[in-house]
Amino acid sequence: MASWNRRYADRAEVTPDNLYFFEPALARRRRLAQQAKDGKKALEFDRTGSDRHLERAAKRLKHVKAIDRVLYVPQWDMAKAELAMRKAGVTGAVSNLCGSQRKRIKGKRRA
């Protein structure tokens, strides 16, 4: 038995058809974990430097309801990350890993 449902197997009050035995898909778990945060700050870290991975990280930030969205990348990838954020239409910031430099990005406006 998997560890996520073992804790409910000992309870008599939990019926077997209860949704506690169901583990959501990975994408849904990630979304639920993001929504469980306080909603003030969303952070994404990407050290790969790959354009595809930077765009994916920017899109993950786009779908988070947070006031402050920051994509942390190595110093030499900041220009790529800025481009990926603009392409994804995300409002937020791009920062180097130590946080000494930060660039604000304004997302695309909808007409």
Phi and psi in degrees as a GROMACS rama.xvg file:
@    title "Ramachandran Plot"
@    xaxis  label "Phi"
@    yaxis  label "Psi"
@TYPE xy
-70.0049  155.944  ALA-2
-68.2073  -27.4521  SER-3
-73.1354  -21.9958  TRP-4
-112.74  -1.18024  ASN-5
-66.6829  -32.7276  ARG-6
-69.4292  -18.4433  ARG-7
-98.285  -13.1201  TYR-8
-69.0065  -27.4697  ALA-9
-82.5934  -15.2414  ASP-10
-81.7244  130.863  ARG-11
-79.2005  -28.6934  ALA-12
-77.5084  -13.5157  GLU-13
-89.7774  121.259  VAL-14
-80.5308  153.126  THR-15
-63.3148  -25.1882  PRO-16
-87.7331  8.85832  ASP-17
-69.4248  149.512  ASN-18
-72.2184  -7.3667  LEU-19
-64.8877  -22.9942  TYR-20
-80.6394  -7.38704  PHE-21
-94.9995  127.172  PHE-22
-101.819  121.623  GLU-23
-64.0167  161.148  PRO-24
-64.3973  161.31  ALA-25
-58.7128  -43.6982  LEU-26
-63.2278  -39.7503  ALA-27
-70.2438  -38.2507  ARG-28
-62.1072  -40.9347  ARG-29
-63.1287  -42.5487  ARG-30
-66.1644  -41.8764  ARG-31
-64.9721  -36.4962  LEU-32
-67.0935  -38.3105  ALA-33
-67.0337  -39.6326  GLN-34
-71.7724  -23.8447  GLN-35
-73.0854  -17.585  ALA-36
-70.1817  171.016  LYS-37
-70.9339  -11.9694  ASP-38
85.2679  5.14607  GLY-39
-91.5017  -42.2923  LYS-40
-136.914  130.075  LYS-41
-118.602  126.948  ALA-42
-119.214  138.306  LEU-43
-131.133  136.24  GLU-44
-115.806  134.435  PHE-45
-141.954  115.695  ASP-46
-104.928  0.940244  ARG-47
-74.8026  -38.9011  THR-48
83.4854  -0.13349  GLY-49
-76.8186  136.529  SER-50
-60.1899  -41.8544  ASP-51
-63.2202  -44.6703  ARG-52
-68.8489  -35.1276  HIS-53
-65.7541  -39.8063  LEU-54
-66.292  -39.3965  GLU-55
-63.5611  -42.3992  ARG-56
-63.8216  -39.8714  ALA-57
-64.9168  -39.7379  ALA-58
-68.2222  -34.7193  LYS-59
-63.2726  -39.8119  ARG-60
-65.9929  -34.3065  LEU-61
-62.0898  -35.3404  LYS-62
-91.6217  8.51397  HIS-63
-98.6263  131.948  VAL-64
-87.2837  89.7608  LYS-65
-139.177  153.677  ALA-66
-73.2374  -45.3118  ILE-67
-114.96  115.345  ASP-68
-112.483  124.702  ARG-69
-130.412  131.01  VAL-70
-107.06  114.197  LEU-71
-93.8433  125.834  TYR-72
-138.039  163.398  VAL-73
-62.0014  156.103  PRO-74
-52.6396  -42.8132  GLN-75
-75.8709  -8.07444  TRP-76
-106.012  9.25519  ASP-77
-64.9132  -37.414  MET-78
-66.4345  -41.4029  ALA-79
-62.9507  -42.629  LYS-80
-66.5303  -37.488  ALA-81
-62.9437  -42.5827  GLU-82
-64.0902  -41.3597  LEU-83
-64.6898  -39.3064  ALA-84
-65.7137  -41.3984  MET-85
-66.0615  -39.8927  ARG-86
-64.6802  -37.8293  LYS-87
-80.3364  -12.888  ALA-88
74.6248  37.0036  GLY-89
-98.5731  134.807  VAL-90
-93.2756  124.929  THR-91
173.607  -145.303  GLY-92
-142.525  154.409  ALA-93
-116.485  132.038  VAL-94
-135.145  153.696  SER-95
-76.8325  168.809  ASN-96
-61.6353  -34.6844  LEU-97
-85.3049  -11.5884  CYS-98
85.6984  11.1829  GLY-99
-78.4813  -23.4489  SER-100
-125.742  140.566  GLN-101
-145.013  136.829  ARG-102
-120.923  128.412  LYS-103
-81.4939  139.366  ARG-104
-122.314  128.797  ILE-105
-101.18  129.46  LYS-106
-72.0762  171.954  GLY-107
-68.2056  137.975  LYS-108
-87.3988  141.307  ARG-109
-90.6641  134.832  ARG-110
